[in-house]
Amino acid sequence: MIRGSTRLKAGTAQKITINMISTATMVRLGKVYQNEMVNMQLINKKLVKRAEQTLMDIVNISSDEAKELMTKSNHDLKVAIFISVTQAELTQAISYLEEKEGHLKKAIAAYFKDNS
């Protein structure tokens, strides 16, 4: 930090505050699961690879399994995670996610509650 630069210090504080607010908002909206952003629009190859890697990390599967699940879920990371965690069918995954307004953690909890 540059000595005597109060404007730079104020900007850093603002940035930290805004980051905390946006992170908390993403978590509450269900766009985060196990500390990973799961609400991605896979618009290019880089994002598809990132989604596959995220899937591999969250559910501990191989690259081939991740690619297969992403294809099965029509490249919807939340649906792929739901299917892998619950062993549910595609239609069930979509239904539970819609019911819980896209909140993956709540959808998985509801599935296990209904099927226990």
N, C-alpha and C positions, 0 to 999 in steps of 0.2 A: 504494500500500500504506500502511496506517495504521502509523505509527511505534510500535514496541513491541508490535505485535500478533503474537505468535508463533503463536497458534492459526490465524489467517488464512493465514499463510505455510505452515504445515504442511498445511492443507487444500488449498492450491494445489498443493503438491508431490504430495500423494496423488492429486489429480485428474489431473495430468499423467501420473503413473505408470499409473494405471488406463486412461487414454486410449491410452497407448502399448501396453499389454498387449492391450486389446480390438482395436485396429487391427491389430496383428500377428496376432492370432487370426483376424480376418476375412480377412486376406490368405492365411494358411495353409489356411483352409477353402475357398478358392476363391470367396468372396463378393465379391471385388474383381477388376476387370479394367482394366488401363491407368489406374489411379488413380481409378476410378469404382466405386461400389457397384452391382453388377449383380444382386444376389439380392433383388429387391424383390417384395413382395406388392402387386399393383396393385388396391387395394381402393377407390380413389376416383379421381375425374377428375384431381385434382392429381398423384397418383402416376403415372397413365397418361401425363400430359403430361411429367412428369419422366423417365419411362422412354423416351419418344419422343425427348426432347432428348438424353438420354444416348446413345441409339442413333445419333442424328445426329452427335454429337460424336465418338464412337469410330470409326465407319466412314465418316464424311464423306459423308452422303447427305442428300437433301432431306426436308422434312417429309412430303410425300406418300409418298415411298418408305418412310420410317420407319413411318408409319401402316399402309401396306400390309404391311410385314414383321411388325409387331406383330400384325396381324390373322391373317396366315398362321401365325404361331407360337403362336396362341392366347394372346396377351398374355404370353408368356414371354420376358423380355428376353435371357436367356442363349441361348435357342434362336434368337432373331432375330439376335443378334450372330454366332453360329456360322454361320448360313445366309449372312449377308452377307459374312463373311470368307472362307468356304470355297466358296461357291456350291453347297453340298450340298443335298440334299432334306431335307424336314422329318423324315422317319423316320430318316435318317442322323444328323441333328443330335441328335435325342432319344436315339438309341442311343449315340452317342459320349459325350454328357453323362452318361447313366446309367452307362456303363462307367467313366467317370472320376469318379463320385460327385459330379457337378455342378460339377466344377472346370473352368471354361471354358478357361483357358489350356492345361491338360493335354489336354483334349478336342480342341482345335484342333491342337495339336502331333501328337497321335496320328493325326488325320485326314490331315494332310499327310504324315506318315511312311508311312501305309498307302497313300496315293494318289500317291506320287512315282515 
